[in-house]
């Protein structure tokens, strides 16, 4: 299964982005309001320059307290972002996410952001694929 299949199965293909310089307090509000775990940092909504997750914010809150909420997204974002393309295989993406210990991966084509997939999206798609394979095999065994 390829990433484009996973993107098609999502309820929305919208990716929430924030501009560099956005205060962490504003990012936390966006994450809470949209009930998401990550924002992509982008100057234009098309290019990825960083990713900031709720876990990044929680780590800083634990280390520094509420003072970190006045800092900007640039301070805590991951700037060495690992991305994938629509044509990457789900198993490869799953391995990268697991090995890198992150749960969100921007999907980029020709340098432009086209989607965001989560570890949960990939696992769900893989489980659906396995269920279909199981059903097909059972049908073959039963002679249907």
N, C-alpha and C positions, 0 to 999 in steps of 0.2 A: 504494500500500500504506500502511495506517495502522499506528500504533504498536501497537495492540492485536493485530494479526496477528503482529508481532515478539515480543510478550510471550508469546503462545500457543506460539510455536516454541521458546522457551527451556526448558531442562531443569527449571528451578525459577523460581518467581516471587518467592522470598524475597529480601529486601533486607537486607544486613547494616548495622546501625546501631550507633553508639556514643553514649554520653551526653556532653554537654558536661563538660569537666573531666577526661576520660579522658587519662591520660598517653600521650605519643607512643610510648613503648616498648610499651605495651599494644596500641595500634593496629597497630604494626608486627607484633606477634605474630599478631593477628587476620588481617591481610592475608596473612601467610605461611601460617598454618594453613589458611585457607579458599581459598588460591590465587586471590585476587582483587586488583584494582588500586585499589579505592576503597571507602571507607565513607561512609555518610550520617550526619551528626551530627544527633541528634534527642533531645529530652527524653523523648518518649513512644513512639517507634517509629512514629509516624504523621505527624508534622509535620517538615518539612525546615528546619533552621536553618543547615546548612553541609554541605560535602563536603570530604573530605581524601583525596588520592590518594598512592600510593607515590612519585610524582614530587615531590610537595610535601615529603615527608619526605627524599628523597634530596637535594633542593636545600638544605635546611637542614643536613643532615649535611655537605655539601660546604662550606657557608659557616661553620658553627659547630662542627662536629665532634659527638662523642657527647653533649655537654652538652645538645643540643636534645632528647634522648630523655626528659629529665625534665620538659620543658614539656608543656602540655596541648594537646589537639586544637584548642581555641579559638584558640590562638596562630597556627596555620598554615592553618586551614581557609579555604576560599573561602566567604564568607558571602553573597555576591551570586550565588546559585545560579540558573542558567538551567534551567528545567524544561519539560516538555512534558506533553500529555495523551494519553490513549489514542486520541483521534480525530485527532491531528496526522498529517500525511502524512510518510512516511519521508524523502522528498527534502528537506523543510523542516528536519527534525531533523538530517539529514546536513549540510546547509548551515550550520546554527547551530553544530554541533560542529566542523566544519572551520574556519569563520571565527573561532570563539572559541578554537580550539586546545585543546580538551578532549575526552576520550574516554568520559566517563560522564555520563549525563543521567537524573536522577530523573523518574519519571512520576508526576504528581500529579493527582488528581481531587477536587474539592470540598475543597481544602486538605489532603487526606490522601495520603500516599505509598502508591502502589499497585504500583510496580515500579521497575526501573532498567534502562536499556538502554545498551549500549556501542556505540562506533563500529563495532566488529567485528560486533555483532548486526545493525546497520543495513546494513552492506556485504553480509553474508551473505544477508540477506533480499532485498536488491536484486538480487544475482547470481542467486539462485534464481528471482526473478520474470523476469529477463531470459532465463534459460535456458528457462523455460516459454513465454515469448513467441516465442523463436527456434524452439522445437520446433513450436509451433502454426503459425507462418509456413511452416516447411519442409513441414509436413503439407498446408497449403493449396496450396503450390506443386507438390508431388508429386501432389496430387489425392486425398489420403487423408481 
